[in-house]
Amino acid sequence: MLKETILESILFLDIETVPQYESFETVPEKFQLLWEKKSKFFREAEQHAAEVYQRAGIYAEFGKIVCISAGMFYMKDGKRHFRVKSFFGEDERALLQQFTDMINKLTGKPDLLLCAHNGKEFDFPYIARRMLINGLPLPGVLNIAGKKPWEVKHLDTLELWKFGDYKNYTSLELLMAAFDIPSPKDDIDGSQVAGVYYEEKNIERIVRYCEKDVQAIAQLFLKYRIEEILPDELMESVTKFESDKAE
């Protein structure tokens, strides 16, 4: 099936999320109480809700998206290339709208598919939930209500690796090592994103980390198809930052 899938019809993506507020103390009282209820399911009995607030970013009701990176394969001069672009910033609604605009422009592609690692459990529902919270209509590829399973245009590199086994989670990092794909993770990991965002205020660092994840997912998908990965020179980012304009 993967060999029959048109590579150029797949939009590979990854998101980075953080808690909506920098610290538990700055969370509105109503949401402090709700976080106390939510966190009871995973915090230790002696722990206060504030001590686990760093985990709020993984829940769409308590977190927000600060970056969506998306990439696609394309052919140029007889060679396959991969291009990634990111939507990021403090204005979550604006970046979600920009992402939606891009999705809508791609609707002309035959059988547009979304692909992420653990996307069905995290990225896809998280984006959809944050869109609704921000009052944005869902693009068709994310609006799965009432659709039959085979009508949902979502691929998941984690699900593909499970082969029906639902006992374990396999990280993207581990699969990169297993398939001998050079790891792009040379800076931060997911647990550090909130700190980089709120303390360092370094969104560019987060974006580059997110883009490396998208490139890794694309390379892994090629391995699933028993194909050669792309060399670095054929992996391109078209994201622009304020620092680029200054130059």
N, C-alpha and C positions, 0 to 999 in steps of 0.2 A: 504493500500500500504506500509506504513512504517513497519508494522509487517512482510511483505513479504521480505523486504530488508535484505540482509545478512549483519549483523553489521560489520563483519570482512572484508567486501569489501569497507568500507567507510574510507577515509582519511580525518580526521577533521583537519582544519588548521586556522591559524590567522596570520596576518602580522602586523608589526610595521613600520611606515614610518616617515621620517623627511624631512625638506627642504634640498635641495642639498647643500646649503651653510649656514654657521652659522648665517650670518646676511645679510640684504639687501645690505649693503655697499660692501660686498665682491662678490656679484653676478655680472657676466660679463654684460657689458652695454647692449648688445643685449637682454639678458634675463630680465634685469631691465625694459626695454621698453615693453617687452612682458608681464611681470607681471603687469605693470601698466594698460595695456589693459585688461588683464584677470580679475584683481581685481576690475575693474570698476563696474562689475555686482553685487558685494556684499558689497563693502565698502561704508561708508558714504561719502557724497559729500565733506566734509571738511577734510576727512582722506587722508593721503598720502599712496601710495602703500607700503612704508616701514613699516607702522604701522600695516599692516595686513599680513606681510610676514610670520608670524608664521603659517599661514594657507596653505602655499605652499606645505607642506608635503602631503596633501590629493590629490594633482594633480600629476599624473604620469609624466607629462612633466616638473614639477618644483621640484618634490620630489624624494626620493629614499627609497628603502627598507633596513632596518638595521637588521631585524630579521624575519624569517619565522619559526613558530613552527607548527609541524604536529604530529598527534597522531592517533593510531588505537587500536581497541579492539582485544583481542586474548584470547584463552582459555588455561588454565594451571591447572592441577590437578583438573579438574572438575569445576573450577571457572573462571568467566570472569574477565579479567584484562584490564587495559588501559595503553599504553606506549606512551610517547611523546618525540620527539627529535627536537632540534632547529638548524637552520642554521643562522649564524649571523656574524657581523664584518663590518669593514670599506670597504672592497672590495665587492661591491654589485654584480659584475659579478661572483665572485667566489662563493658566497652563493647561487646565482640563479642556477649556474651550479651544485652545490652539491644537491640542491633541485630537479633539473631535473634528475640527476643520480638516486636519490631515487625513483622518479616517474617511471622512465624507468624500474627499478628493480621490481616494483609492477605490471607491465603490465601483468604478468602471473596470477594475481588474477582475478577471474571471475567478470566482470562488475564493475571494479574499479570506485568508485564515490568520488567526492570531496564535502566536506560540510563545510560551514562557516556561521557565522551570518552576514547577509547583504553581503554575498560573491558574489552574482550575480551583485550587484551594485558597489562593492568596491574591495574585495580581489582578485577575479579571474581576472577581467580585468586589475587591477593594476599590478599583477604579469606578465600577458601576455605582457602588454605594456613595462614594464621595461626589460623584456627578449629581446624584439625586439630592443629596444634602445641600449641594451648591445650587440647586434649582436648574440643572441642565438636562436636556433630553438625552436619552441614551442613543448612541449610534446603533444601527441595526445589528452589527456583529457582536455587540455587547448585550443587546436586549433579547435575552433568551427565554423570557416568560412565555409559556405555552408551546415552545418548540419541542419537537421530538429530538431524542439524543443525536440522531444522525443529521439533524438540521443545524446543530450548534457547531459553528466554525472555529473551534478551539483545539489547539494542539498543546500538549504538555510534555516536556522532555522527561520530567519525573515519572509521570504516568506511563509513558512509553517504555521506560526502563523497568517498571514494576512487572510488566507482563501478567497482570492480574493479581500480583502479590501485594496485599495492602497492609502488611505487618510493619514495614520499615520505611523510614525516610532516608533517601540518599542525597547528599548535598551535591551541588554543582561542582564544588571544589574536588570532591572525591571522584566524581565521574571524569573530570578533566585529567586527574592523575591516572585513573584506570585506563583511559583511552590514549594516554601519553600525549595529551594536548598541552602545549606550553601554557602555563597558568599566567593570566594577566593580573592576578591579585598581588600587587606589590606595594599597596599603600594602606588602605583601611579595610575593615570588615563591617558587616551590617550592624554589629553591636555598638560601633563607634559613630554611626551616622548622626545621631541626635547631638552628641557632643561636638562634632565638627560643625553642625548647623547652628547650634545655639551659643556655644562657647567660642569657637574659632571664627564663626560666621564666614565659612569658606565654602560657598555653594559650588564653586568650580571644582573643588576636590571631590565633592559628592557626585557631581555630574560625570566626571571622568571615571570614577569607580563604577557608576551605573552603566556607562557605555561599555566598559570592559566586560561586564556581566552579559550584556546583549551580544557582544561579539563571541563570548564563550559559548552561549546557548546556540548561536548559529553554527559555530564550529562543531559542537557536539552533535547537532542535527545532521551535519554532513557525515560524521562518523557512523551515525545510525543507518545511513544510506550506503555504507561501505564505500565512501568517497574520500578523496584527499582533502585535508583542510586547506584553507587559503593562507598564503604567506602574509606577513604583516603589511607589506606594501600594497596589498589589494584590499585591506580593511581601512575604511575611510570614515572620518567624522566631519560633519559639516556644521557642527554647533559653534555658534559665535558667542563670545563673552565681551563685556565692557572693556576688559583689558586688551582684547584684540583690536577694538576700535581706537583705543588710545595710541596704539602703535601705528 
